[in-house]
Amino acid sequence: MQAERSRSVMQELAGPVVHITAVQGIHGRLAFALPTSYILNRRWAYYRQLPPSLKAFGVISNDAGAHELDILQQRVQDRWDKMGPLEKLKDVAGRHEYGLIGGAFGWIMRDKYQTMPQKIVQARMWAQGLTIGILIAAGALTHARRQQAVDEHGLRHIEPDHSWRDIVEQTSEADTNERRT
């Protein structure tokens, strides 16, 4: 019951807040984009040759979106801080498997007592072994991650993105604070 009330309150607040935020965003973008586009059109021949779609692409900027990206980055950092050393090692190895192979190749090439053909043969053998090992480990890690996301019916559920709720809450709090002052 409480959850339904809070949802209806959020929906009632979301309408006006979304419209106000949209109007503010449009005005802010236009206040920056129009003078900038005018100046670039007058002074830079390459800008004049761009199609209008690329000129419009340069206008895109949103403070609320940047703030949301900062929040997501903080969540990723918090998750990283909660990991143990072995979990961190697995995560890094899973994300940088080919970088590890390149590092192993650099380690082999520093041996000054081998000729270049010997280094190439040794690097090839190491690369084959490491590639097979890393691919097997990456497959096992991917399988383990997917198994964790499976429910009792064998279906994977991807968590929905409700970042819009955070933005609405922050905007409504900011408006409430402005009204108080």
Buried (B, 14 or more C-beta within 10 A) or exposed (E): EEEEEEEEEBEEBBEEBBEEBEEEBEEEBEEEBEEBBEEBEEEEEEBEEBEEEEBEEEEEEBEBEEEBEEEEEEEEEEEEEEEEEEEEEBBEBBEEBEEBBEEBBEEBBEEEEBEEEEBBEBBEEBBEEBBEEBEEBBEEBEEEEEEEEEEEEEEEEEEEEEBEEBBBBBBBEEBEEEEEE
